[in-house]
């Protein structure tokens, strides 16, 4: 302890006027950024395969990722520029603060000629009354991951082409034998 006696300060006092030698105050900080993502978008492509598609992504945030039923990670999509629909992503494994959390969500079956737009919406765990919402691609206006007022101006997209129209080398042939 340091002591203050009139005009000088010295070390080692034991009286009532002693002061700590070192004082550290930590407020816990604040989380002002949305979760970080490692999502590699499947976009701007023509696919020659019909059917459902499962997309996956990883998110990380110092306060954790909100996986509650109130504000879970969601994949929003529309088919042929129709109405936006969302599916709740499933957590793969465990999810904890400051660690990568893995998610997957499945788009329903698509047919040849379908044009699919999609984007992700997610949030961190609320800390000190604040929650950081985000979308991939950025630009969605929302009050929650399921409460999207407007989609990003340029969502991710892909087109499902008819395999008969695929250029040579873009289609894949497989032989299946039933016995």
C-alpha positions, 0 to 999 in steps of 0.5 A: 500500500502507498500512503499519503502524508501531507506533502509526500507519498511513501510505501508500506504504511499501515494506517487508516490513510493507506491507498492501494498500490495498483488499482484496476477497474474492469467494466466487462467491455461492450459488444458493439459488433455483429457476429463474424462469419466464414460463409462462402456464398454459393451465388451467381451460379447455374446448377443442373441438379434439381432438389433440396440444398443444405447450406452451412455456415459458421459464426463467432462472437465474443458474447455468443450467437443467439440460438434462442427460439426468439431470435435464431439464425435463419436462412431467408429465401424466395423462389422466382422472386416470390414472397420471402420465406425463412427456415431456422438453422440447426446448430451443429455441435455445441455453441459457446461464446468466443468460439466458432458455432456451426449451423446448417439450413435446408432450402426446399426442393427446387426444379429446373427453371427455378431462380432462388434468392437467399440470405442469412440473418443472425444476431449475437447474444444480447449483452447489457440490453444491446443485440447486434443483428446482421445479414449476409449479404449485408443490407437486410433491414430487420428488428430480429432475425425472423422480423425482416422488413426488407431483404438485402438489395443484392441477395445471393442467388442461383438458377436451376437449369434443365440438365438437357440444356447443360453444355458438354462437360457441365453435366454429370452422368452416373450409372445406377444398377438395381439388382 
